[in-house]
Amino acid sequence: MIEISSEILTRAANGDMGAFEQVYKKFSGFVYNISLKVTHNSHDAEEVTQDTFMKIYHNLKTFKFHSSFKTWVYRIAVNTAINYHRLSIKKESQRVDFEIVSLTHGDDGKVLDDIIKQEETAQVNLLLKALNPVQHICLILREIEGLSYQEIAGILKIPINTVRSRLKRAREALMTRRGAIKNEL
């Protein structure tokens, strides 16, 4: 369990860089792991981790100790990762469109190899794309992180019944997509 003293947090909030470095050292691995589970890419997870700590640094004075610091950090990391992931999906879609145009103008051997690689990647991502980012993060928090419905509700600042319905919809979407993929094969 990651814990940090309120004295260190107060010093960091007041601009003590040594104290903030202690916060970073204690929580950077935690934030990176959350980010990696959302983005599925180590480079993106590093970016999200840095963005998260910039937000923590700029907003640390607003932390009121009403919840645990870990929960507060978790919420910032999850929201930052979701937003980053949404932008990445949009950029990836534009990049794939460009690559498809490029492939039609390449040499035949390379074109075939590139198409096969894209097809394999597409099959792996089909299940994940069935979920919207909100369902995706709920599923990660519940199934991978092992958090309770109450903890997820607290982190995402949503009612517990919303957590339940998002998880139900995520599971249904995965089952539907899985069945469709099996039928395609």
C-alpha positions in Angstrom: 0.0 0.0 0.0 1.4 3.4 -1.0 1.3 5.9 1.8 2.8 9.3 2.2 2.7 11.7 5.1 0.5 14.7 5.2 3.6 16.7 6.2 5.4 15.8 2.9 2.3 16.6 0.9 1.9 20.0 2.7 5.6 20.8 2.0 5.2 19.8 -1.6 2.0 21.9 -2.0 4.0 24.9 -0.7 6.6 24.5 -3.4 9.2 22.3 -1.7 10.7 20.5 -4.7 12.4 17.9 -2.5 9.1 17.0 -1.0 7.4 16.8 -4.4 10.3 14.6 -5.6 9.4 12.2 -2.7 5.7 12.2 -3.9 6.9 11.5 -7.5 9.2 8.6 -6.4 6.4 7.0 -4.3 3.6 7.3 -6.9 5.3 7.3 -10.4 5.2 3.6 -10.8 1.6 3.5 -9.6 0.6 6.2 -12.1 2.6 4.6 -14.9 0.9 1.2 -14.4 -2.6 2.8 -14.5 -1.6 4.7 -17.6 -0.2 1.6 -19.3 -3.5 -0.3 -18.7 -5.5 2.4 -20.3 -3.2 3.3 -23.3 -1.7 -0.1 -24.0 1.5 1.6 -25.0 4.6 2.3 -22.9 5.5 5.6 -24.7 1.9 6.8 -24.2 2.0 5.7 -20.6 5.1 7.7 -20.0 3.5 10.8 -21.5 0.4 10.3 -19.4 2.5 9.8 -16.3 4.3 13.1 -17.0 1.0 14.9 -17.7 -0.5 13.5 -14.5 2.4 14.7 -12.4 2.2 18.1 -13.9 -1.5 18.2 -12.9 -0.6 17.0 -9.4 2.1 19.6 -9.1 -0.3 22.4 -10.2 -3.2 21.2 -8.2 -1.6 19.9 -5.0 -2.7 23.0 -3.0 -6.3 22.0 -3.8 -6.0 18.6 -2.1 -8.0 18.8 1.1 -7.3 15.4 2.7 -11.0 14.4 2.5 -10.1 11.3 0.6 -6.8 9.4 0.5 -4.1 10.9 -1.5 -3.8 7.7 -3.5 -7.5 7.9 -4.5 -6.9 11.6 -5.6 -3.9 10.6 -7.7 -5.7 7.6 -9.1 -8.6 9.9 -10.3 -6.2 12.3 -11.9 -4.2 9.5 -13.6 -7.4 7.8 -14.9 -8.9 10.9 -16.3 -5.6 12.0 -17.9 -5.1 8.6 -19.5 -8.7 8.4 -20.8 -8.4 11.8 -22.4 -5.0 11.0 -23.9 -6.3 7.6 -25.2 -9.2 9.3 -26.9 -6.9 11.7 -28.7 -4.6 8.8 -29.6 -7.5 6.9 -31.1 -8.4 9.9 -33.3 -4.8 10.3 -34.4 -4.4 6.6 -35.1 -7.5 6.6 -37.3 -6.1 9.4 -39.3 -2.7 7.6 -39.6 -4.3 4.4 -40.7 -6.2 6.2 -43.5 -2.9 7.7 -44.6 -1.2 4.3 -44.5 -3.9 2.7 -46.6 -3.3 5.4 -49.3 0.4 4.8 -49.1 0.1 1.1 -49.3 -1.7 1.3 -52.6 1.4 3.0 -54.1 4.2 0.8 -52.7 5.9 -2.3 -54.1 3.8 -5.5 -54.2 5.9 -7.6 -51.7 5.9 -4.9 -49.1 2.3 -4.1 -49.6 1.3 -7.7 -48.9 3.4 -7.8 -45.7 2.0 -4.6 -44.5 -1.5 -5.7 -45.1 -1.0 -8.9 -43.2 0.5 -7.1 -40.2 -2.4 -4.6 -40.2 -4.9 -7.4 -40.3 -3.3 -9.2 -37.4 -3.2 -6.0 -35.4 -6.8 -5.3 -36.3 -8.0 -8.7 -35.1 -6.3 -8.2 -31.7 -7.8 -4.8 -31.3 -11.3 -5.7 -32.4 -12.4 -6.7 -28.9 -10.9 -3.6 -27.3 -12.5 -1.3 -29.8 -15.9 -2.7 -28.9 -15.6 -0.7 -25.7 -15.9 3.1 -25.3 -13.2 4.6 -23.1 -15.5 4.9 -20.1 -16.4 1.2 -20.3 -12.8 0.3 -20.9 -11.6 2.1 -17.7 -14.4 0.6 -15.6 -13.4 -2.8 -16.8 -9.7 -2.2 -16.1 -10.4 -0.8 -12.6 -12.7 -3.8 -11.7 -11.1 -6.8 -13.4 -7.4 -5.9 -13.5 -7.0 -3.5 -10.6 -9.5 -5.5 -8.5 -11.3 -2.4 -7.1 -14.7 -2.6 -5.6 -17.7 -0.9 -7.2 -17.6 1.7 -4.4 -13.9 2.5 -5.1 -14.5 2.8 -8.8 -17.5 5.1 -8.2 -15.3 7.3 -5.9 -12.4 7.4 -8.4 -14.6 8.3 -11.4 -17.0 10.4 -9.3 -20.1 8.6 -10.6 -22.9 6.8 -8.8 -22.3 3.1 -7.9 -25.2 2.1 -10.2 -23.6 3.8 -13.1 -20.4 1.7 -12.4 -22.6 -1.4 -12.5 -24.3 -0.5 -15.7 -21.1 0.5 -17.4 -19.5 -2.8 -16.4 -22.5 -4.7 -17.6 -22.5 -2.9 -21.0 -18.7 -3.5 -21.3 -19.1 -7.2 -20.7 -22.0 -7.4 -23.1 -20.1 -5.5 -25.8 -17.1 -7.9 -25.4 -19.3 -11.0 -25.7 -21.1 -9.6 -28.7 -17.8 -8.6 -30.4 -16.2 -12.0 -29.5 -19.1 -13.8 -31.1 -18.9 -11.7 -34.3 -15.2 -12.4 -34.6 -15.7 -16.1 -34.3 -18.4 -15.9 -37.0 -16.0 -14.0 -39.3 -13.3 -16.6 -38.9 
